[in-house]
Amino acid sequence: MTMPRVGISLPHVEPLAGANTIAELARAAECFGYHAVSVSERLLLPVRDDWSNDAGLPDAYVWDPIEVLTWAAAHTARVRLVTGIVNAIFQSPVILARRLATLDQLSHGRVDAGIGQGGGGSAATSYLIPEEFAAAGVPLDRRGAGFVEHIRAMRACWGPDPVEFDGEHYHIPRSTVGPKPYGTTIPLLLGAMVRTTIERAARLGHGFVTVAVDWDDARARIRWYRDAGGTGPVVVNTLQRYPDDAPVTPAAFTDAVFPDYARAAEVGADEIHVTLNLASVPPDRQIDLYGVLAEKIGLTSP
């Protein structure tokens, strides 16, 4: 059985987010031999009486993913930089394409761009938070066909000049647009949770990103992706939780992560990402824990 690559989620959620923290964790991840570092996106959390945080999102500010990865890139040389995910339709295609290409140039081609069309809710809310769309100035019906068009427009921006795109939702006049990616393109990994969007990821993406809240569900999603012809890498974000009143010891950490690592291999994931963003673990302690995990997994320094 092939074991998946392992990445770690950088501390981009307050109060642990910080310039020194991000740089130190990114350097440690590279030193320990992890494949990638990742961040996710959250614009806001609603404040209303009937809001229910069913997805268990951190009740704190989340730093911008691309800026965080740019800072991480400045302090590393090898580790992959993964957005897992950025909600693409909250920005225009030309702006997001330029931001990702700039990061790809600065990092010498280390970007894997996980993108989605809004998330953070539950199945009952179609896995979205309506307030985020309102704040971003994007209608809810931009999802679906609008997301597909957004992908096409970004890829046009990364192609040869002159760039010209004329769609229903996005228009780019004939022009020169740059920078271009460091290589030929930037891998787009599409985030998806339901069968229709997973099958779309198989058709349009270089890979697929999902979250393992339940491993039976994750297995089904990966099967749908492969059955739809998806041949790219499957990246699974995992969520380890720990008691609030007890410190996260090395034993507790590895005991929480290792079953997910084994299950990821069983269901056919190519890569998993581990997080301590849901636990109150100081940055220096996070480095120690990730070092212990790397040793147990058998990672080697580059």
N, C-alpha and C positions, 0 to 999 in steps of 0.2 A: 504493500500500500504506500503510495506516494504521499508524503506529508506536505502540508501547505507551507508557503512562505509566510513569514510573520512580520507584521508592522505594528507600530505603536502610535496611539493617538497623543499628539502633543498637548500640553496643558494650556488650552486656549479658552478655558472657561474660568471666569473670576470666582473666587479671589486668588486662585493659584496661578492664573495667567500673568505673565510678565516677561519683559525682554530677556533678562538673565535666565529665567526659568526655561523659556523656549529654546534659547541657544544651548544651554547646558544639556537639556534632554535630547535635543537633536544630535549634538556631538556624541553623547553617550550611546544613542541608538546606533549610530554609525560605528562606533568603537566596538560595541558588543556584537555586531554582525547582523542586525536587523535589516530586513529588506527595504523597509519604507517607514516614513512618518506620515501621519495623516491629520486632517482637521475636518470638521463639519461646519455647517452654516445654520445659524438661527438668528433671524432679524429681531424677534420680539416674543414676548409671552403676553397673551391677553390679560386684561384686568376687567373681569365682569363676573357677575354672581354665578352664572351657569357654566363658567369655564371649568373643565375637568382635564387635568394634565394626565390623560390616559397613557400617553407614550413615555411618561417618566422623564420628561426633559429637565435638564438642570435649571433650577430656579435662580439663575444668575446671568449676568451679561456674557455673551459669547463674542470673542474677538473675530475680526474679519479673516476668513480662511486664506485668501490669497496673500494678504500682507503678512500673516503669520508664517506661511510657507516661504515667502521671500526672505524673511529674517532667518528662517531655518536654513535656507539655501546658502546664505552668506557665511554660515558657520560650519558647513559640511561640504563634502566633495563627491560622495558616492551614493548615499542613500536616496531612494526614490521619494518624490514629493507628491502626495495623493490628496486630492480634494474628495472627501467621501461623505457628503456631497456638497456641491454648490448648486443653488437653485437658479438655473440658467435664465429662466424667463423673467427674473427680477431685474435683469440688466439687458440693455440692447445687445444684439449679437456682435456688433462691431466693437463695442466697449469691452465686453467679456473676452472676445477673441484677442484683442490687443493686450489685455491684462495677462491672460494665460500665456500668450506668446512671449511677452516680456519676461515673465517668470521662467519660461522654458529657455530663453536665451541666457538669462543670468545664471541659470543652473546647468547650462550645457546639456539640455535635453533630458532632464530628469523628471518631467511632469507627467503624471497620469491624472487626467481630469475626469473625476466622477461628477456627473451633472444630473440634475433632476428638475422637476417642475413643481416644487413645493412639497413640503412634508411636515412631519411632526405631530400630526393628529392620529386618530385611530381609524379603524375600518369604518366606524359609524360616520366619520367626518371625511371620508375618502382620503385619509392620510394627508390632510392639509390643515392649515390654520388660516381662516379667511382674513383675519386682521393683517397678516403679512402681505397678502395681495393688495389690500386697501392701502397699506403704508407704502408699498412699492409702486403704486399706481398702475397695477396690472389687473385686468378683469379675470375672474375665475375661469371663464371659458377660453382663455388663452392656452390652457392645458390641452394636451392631445395634439391636434393638427398644428397649433401654434408652436408647440415644443419641437415638433418635427421640422417645421420651417426654420426655427431658430438654429437648429443643428446645421441645416443646409447653408444658412447664411454665414455661420461661423466658419464652416469649412471653405466657403467661397473666399472669406477674408484671408485664410491661410494658403490659398492657392495663388497662382500667378497673377500679377497685375497686367492690365487693369481689372479691378474687381467690379462686378455689376450684379446686383441681385434685385429682383422685383417679385415680391410675394404678396400674399393677402395681408399679412401683418407687418412685414419688415421690408424696407426699401433701402438699398444702398446705391446711390448714383455711380455711374462709371467713374472710377477713381483709383488712385494708388492707396493701398491700405497696408499698414505694417505696424510693428515688425512681423515677420513671418516666424514660424517655429524654428527652433535650432536645427531640427531634421526636416523630414518631408512633411510631417504633421504631428499633432499631439493626440495620443490615444484618448478616446472618449469612452468612458465606462458609464453606462446608463443605470441610474438608480431606479429600482422598480420593486413593487410589492404584490401586485395582482397580475393575473395571467396575461391579460391583454397588453399591459405595459412591459411585461417580461418578454413576451413574444416580439414586441417592437424593439426591445433592446437587442434581441438576437438578429433582427434585420438591419438595424441602423448603427449599433455600437461596435466598438472594438472589444468590449467586455461588458460585464454586468456586476452591479453592486447591490447587495441586499443586507438586511439586518437579521441576525439570528436571535429573535425573542423566543421562538420555539423551534427546536431543531427538526422536528417532523415537518413543520411548515417550510423551513429552509431547504430541506431535502426536496420537497415538492416543487419549490420555485426553481431550484437548479435543474431538476428534471424537465420542467417546462421550457427552460432556456435551451437546454441541449436538444430536446425534441423539436423545437422550432428552428433548429439549424445553427444555434449559437456555438461558435467555436473558440471564442475569446476567453480570457481569464475571468473566473468568478471570484469576486472579492466579498468576503463576509465580515461585516462589522459585528463584534461581539460585545456584550454588556455584562460585565461582572459586577455583582453587588455584594456589599459587606455590611455587617452590623454597624450601626451608628455609634454604639457605645464600646466598641472594641478596636484596638489598633490592627492594622493590616500587617500581619507578620509575613515573613517569607513563605512559611508553610501555608498560611491562609491564602496568600496570593497564588502560589503555584497550584494549590489544590482547587482554586476557582478557575484558573486558566486552562490547566491541562486537560480536563474533560472536554472543554470547548475545542481545544486543539485536536484531540482525537476524533470528536464528532465531525469537525470540519473535514478531516481526511475521509471519514466514512461517507459523507454526503457528496464528496467530489469537489469541494472548494479548492481553489488554487492558491488563495491567499486569505489570511485572517488578520484583523486588526484588533488589538487589545487596548483597553482604556482604563485609566485610573481617574478619569474626570468626574466619576460619580462617587468617588471616595475622598475623604479629607486627608490626603497623604501629602506631607510637605515635599517640595521638589527634590531635596537631597535624598529623602527616603525613597521617592519614586525611582531615582537612579539605582539605588541599591536593589530594589525589588526587580527592576528590569534586568539587572546584571545576574541575579539569581535565576530568573526565568531563562535567560539566554544560555546559561550554563546547563540547566536541566534539559533544555531542548537540544542542545548540542550545536549552537551557533558558533561560528568561528570569526574572529576579527579579520577584516580584509588585509 
